Amino acid sequence: MDWRDRIVATPDTLVGKPRIKGTRISVELILGWLANGWSFEEILESYPHLAREDILAALAFAAEMMRDEEYIAVHKAAA
């Protein structure tokens, strides 16, 4: 699956944050839900207009963005 089929970013919606196409649900929001322990099923139950593929696209997008970034070691950033 190509995340580009489901993720868009336009300056006039959510200040340009990447979001699920046709919604105002940002990739950031989905990642936050997952980080807080929400299951795919809980997300889909709470937001029935989302599809499993939308969540997977958000994860694929985040993974690709992480590959393209430079990092500071976590232990150094926390100091």
C-alpha positions as semicolon CSV with decimal commas, in nm:
position;residue;x (nm);y (nm);z (nm)
1;M;0,000;0,000;0,000
2;D;0,122;0,348;-0,085
3;W;0,046;0,599;0,191
4;R;0,020;0,869;-0,079
5;D;-0,318;0,725;-0,177
6;R;-0,460;0,812;0,166
7;I;-0,252;1,092;0,320
8;V;-0,272;1,454;0,203
9;A;-0,145;1,788;0,329
10;T;-0,298;2,114;0,217
11;P;-0,224;2,457;0,366
12;D;-0,594;2,539;0,408
13;T;-0,675;2,237;0,628
14;L;-0,519;2,173;0,970
15;V;-0,252;2,432;0,891
16;G;-0,100;2,192;0,639
17;K;-0,055;1,897;0,875
18;P;-0,062;1,558;0,702
19;R;-0,410;1,408;0,738
20;I;-0,630;1,131;0,613
21;K;-0,772;1,231;0,276
22;G;-1,132;1,354;0,303
23;T;-1,109;1,409;0,680
24;R;-0,967;1,648;0,935
25;I;-0,798;1,361;1,119
26;S;-0,423;1,417;1,123
27;V;-0,151;1,156;1,110
28;E;-0,029;1,307;1,436
29;L;-0,364;1,235;1,602
30;I;-0,368;0,872;1,486
31;L;-0,011;0,819;1,606
32;G;-0,107;0,973;1,940
33;W;-0,399;0,734;1,980
34;L;-0,175;0,437;1,904
35;A;0,096;0,566;2,141
36;N;-0,167;0,589;2,415
37;G;-0,259;0,225;2,369
38;W;-0,564;0,248;2,146
39;S;-0,608;-0,058;1,928
40;F;-0,696;-0,038;1,561
41;E;-1,039;-0,169;1,657
42;E;-1,094;0,107;1,914
43;I;-0,997;0,375;1,664
44;L;-1,221;0,231;1,394
45;E;-1,511;0,194;1,636
46;S;-1,475;0,553;1,754
47;Y;-1,422;0,691;1,401
48;P;-1,625;0,466;1,168
49;H;-1,544;0,681;0,864
50;L;-1,180;0,569;0,896
51;A;-1,056;0,241;0,749
52;R;-0,783;0,008;0,868
53;E;-0,587;0,114;0,560
54;D;-0,598;0,477;0,684
55;I;-0,425;0,376;1,007
56;L;-0,169;0,170;0,819
57;A;-0,109;0,464;0,584
58;A;-0,047;0,692;0,884
59;L;0,211;0,445;1,016
60;A;0,374;0,407;0,675
61;F;0,390;0,786;0,637
62;A;0,552;0,826;0,979
63;A;0,802;0,549;0,905
64;E;0,903;0,712;0,579
65;M;0,940;1,053;0,741
66;M;1,163;0,902;1,011
67;R;1,389;0,749;0,746
68;D;1,441;1,094;0,596
69;E;1,533;1,272;0,921
70;E;1,852;1,318;1,119
71;Y;1,842;1,234;1,488
72;I;1,993;1,332;1,817
73;A;2,045;1,039;2,050
74;V;1,752;1,026;2,291
75;H;1,973;1,022;2,600
76;K;2,146;1,338;2,478
77;A;1,819;1,516;2,393
78;A;1,675;1,447;2,739
79;A;1,980;1,592;2,917
